[in-house]
Amino acid sequence: MGLKTIDAKDLNLIPEARRAAATTYTQPDLLYTEYDSEIGDIPAGKSVGDVKEASHTRYQVSFDEEEENAAKNAELEARIAALEG
């Protein structure tokens, strides 16, 4: 699996245990394009070049799932060994 990234519009969409490591960035305005027009994805009253989604802050956190899983497995094995010992 390797490196995993969670990118979210709201910090609450990032698991609580990972929020402290989250970084922020500003997503610029997304505008309607010619492609949106071609596929009929522009609502009435809007046109190409109008704001589709306003600029907003986004939250992002990356982590290595394989490393985390290996560390958790090692911790569990140590606990089992301690209980058996």
C-alpha positions as CSV (number, residue, x, y, z in Angstrom):
1,M,0.0,0.0,0.0
2,G,2.7,2.5,0.9
3,L,2.1,6.2,1.3
4,K,-1.5,7.2,1.8
5,T,-2.8,10.7,1.6
6,I,-6.1,12.0,3.0
7,D,-7.2,15.3,1.4
8,A,-10.4,16.8,2.9
9,K,-12.5,20.0,2.8
10,D,-13.1,19.8,6.5
11,L,-10.7,18.9,9.3
12,N,-13.4,16.7,10.9
13,L,-13.1,14.4,7.9
14,I,-9.6,13.5,8.9
15,P,-9.4,10.8,11.6
16,E,-8.9,12.5,15.0
17,A,-5.6,10.6,15.6
18,R,-4.1,12.2,12.5
19,R,-5.4,15.8,12.8
20,A,-2.3,17.1,14.6
21,A,-0.1,16.1,11.6
22,A,-2.5,17.7,9.0
23,T,-1.3,20.6,6.8
24,T,-3.4,23.1,5.1
25,Y,-3.5,24.8,1.7
26,T,-5.8,27.0,-0.2
27,Q,-7.8,25.4,-3.0
28,P,-8.3,28.2,-5.6
29,D,-11.6,28.9,-7.2
30,L,-12.7,26.1,-9.6
31,L,-14.4,27.5,-12.7
32,Y,-16.8,26.0,-15.1
33,T,-15.0,25.0,-18.3
34,E,-15.9,24.3,-21.9
35,Y,-15.9,20.6,-21.0
36,D,-18.6,21.2,-18.3
37,S,-20.6,22.9,-21.0
38,E,-20.2,20.1,-23.5
39,I,-21.4,17.5,-21.0
40,G,-24.3,19.7,-19.7
41,D,-22.8,20.1,-16.2
42,I,-23.4,23.9,-15.9
43,P,-26.6,24.8,-14.0
44,A,-29.1,27.4,-15.3
45,G,-27.9,30.9,-14.8
46,K,-24.2,30.0,-14.9
47,S,-21.8,29.9,-17.8
48,V,-18.2,28.9,-18.7
49,G,-15.8,30.9,-16.5
50,D,-18.2,31.3,-13.6
51,V,-17.2,29.9,-10.2
52,K,-18.0,26.3,-9.8
53,E,-16.6,26.0,-6.3
54,A,-15.2,28.9,-4.4
55,S,-11.7,29.1,-3.0
56,H,-11.4,27.4,0.4
57,T,-9.0,25.9,2.9
58,R,-8.2,22.2,2.5
59,Y,-6.6,19.8,5.0
60,Q,-4.1,17.1,4.1
61,V,-2.2,14.4,5.9
62,S,0.1,11.7,4.5
63,F,1.3,8.5,6.3
64,D,2.8,5.1,5.4
65,E,0.2,2.4,6.2
66,E,2.8,-0.4,5.8
67,E,5.1,1.1,8.4
68,E,2.2,1.8,10.8
69,N,0.9,-1.8,10.4
70,A,4.4,-3.3,11.0
71,A,4.8,-1.2,14.1
72,K,1.4,-2.3,15.4
73,N,2.1,-5.9,14.7
74,A,5.5,-5.7,16.5
75,E,3.8,-4.1,19.5
76,L,1.1,-6.8,19.6
77,E,3.8,-9.5,19.3
78,A,5.7,-7.9,22.2
79,R,2.6,-7.9,24.3
80,I,1.8,-11.5,23.6
81,A,5.4,-12.5,24.4
82,A,5.2,-10.6,27.7
83,L,1.9,-12.3,28.6
84,E,3.4,-15.7,27.7
85,G,6.6,-15.1,29.5
